[in-house]
Amino acid sequence: MRRRLAVLTIAVTSLIVISFLVPLGILVRSQAEDRALARAETDARSVAAALAVAASFSSTPLDAPAVEGVLGAFGFPAGIGVFLADGTVVGVGDPQDPTVDTARAGLAYTARSSGATAVLVPVLTSGLPLVVRAEVDLDALRPGVRTSWAILGILGGLLMLIAVVAADRLGRSMVGPVRGLHRATTALAAGQLDVRVEPSGPPEIVQVGTAFNDLAERLSELLQHEREAAADISHGLRTPLAALRLQVEGLSAAGDRASLLDDVRAVEEAIDAVILETRRKSDGGPRRCDLAALVRDRAEFWAVLTAEQSRGFEVEIPRGAVEVHASAREIVTVIDTLLENVFAHTPPGVAIGLAVSTAPPTVQIDDGGPGFSTTAVRRGESRGPSTGLGLDIVRRIAEGSGGSLTLGPSPLGGAQVVVRFGPATR
């Protein structure tokens, strides 16, 4: 856009400059010629007047010495010639010049030809009129005219340069804010509801930026209300679900009771996953935290349960900080969800491994259980009674951080879950 604006400005400015400079250049040349002709006419008339005065005081026609005396009084002006009655020329001129005969008839005029331009003024005496001829050398004017044209060209170039610089500044003031709006809208479309722009540029673009911020704010509020409503509904389902569990546990048929309890447990997991998800999306904290410190804290929390179930619990966490592009609540959700899956789907006594690495920031959880399909990360897909929502939440947290989630076999014989996070510098 800036380039197109600069090209358009150069084209328009060129047309304007040319439309002014070409007539101005012609005017400069015309004025130079007019001044030269006016100067020549003034010199010719001055010499003619002096010759007329000298002839009035002389009883005989003016001869060459007398004319030379008059011209000497004027300092012998360049290009001046006096044509005497006998054909003698004093000064500059061709005795056979045909324009002189026209001037002898008493006509003062300017003679123009391809060779030269001259001003002729007759001097009426008692005899045949004298003719004063002032030649104008137009070729001598060309260097000055060219100099004037060069100055005009330089001024035109400066005007175009100023116009281009002004257009570039104007383009920057427009393109920069528009690009910022484009980046912000792209980020908003990708789900970054906290993105905002700093309104700048022309008033119209400032209004668009302000409207974008209002729209993003309104979307955030609407989504926040929806999440709160989902959390409230999920919490409200827990009470009737608890009553349903009690009724199922009171059934006499052991087979029906076990099957229904599995279904109730799956519904409970789905409700817990919804609550975790809404809490995570409602988190307005900074998108930066220490992965190592949070994993160390959650490992201490879960160590109590592993000890009660006689599970081996091996934890490897580096001593230094591991900064990641995620909030503390998201990291806690990831660790708790993954460990809850291990406890829910492996029998007591199965070993668990928890490790944190730095390049890239990664959390790895291994277990010695039966394992699961690598497609379990997809929402709603699981081999057991679980809904698969927990792993889907972990996957979205990882991808929102700039990382990924992968599943595979564990060296302990069961499943391995590797969660990679984006670094905090992203």
JOFENBEL-V765566 format. One record per helix or strand of 2 or more residues. SS is the DSSP state (hx for helix, st for strand). FROM is the first residue (numbers start at 1). LEN is the number of residues. If there is no record, write none. Layout:
ss=SS from=FROM len=LEN
ss=SS from=FROM len=LEN
This chain:
ss=hx from=2 len=55
ss=hx from=64 len=10
ss=st from=80 len=4
ss=st from=89 len=3
ss=hx from=98 len=7
ss=st from=109 len=4
ss=st from=117 len=7
ss=st from=130 len=7
ss=hx from=139 len=51
ss=hx from=203 len=47
ss=hx from=254 len=28
ss=st from=289 len=2
ss=hx from=291 len=18
ss=st from=313 len=4
ss=st from=323 len=2
ss=hx from=328 len=18
ss=st from=352 len=7
ss=st from=361 len=7
ss=hx from=374 len=4
ss=hx from=389 len=12
ss=st from=404 len=6
ss=st from=415 len=6
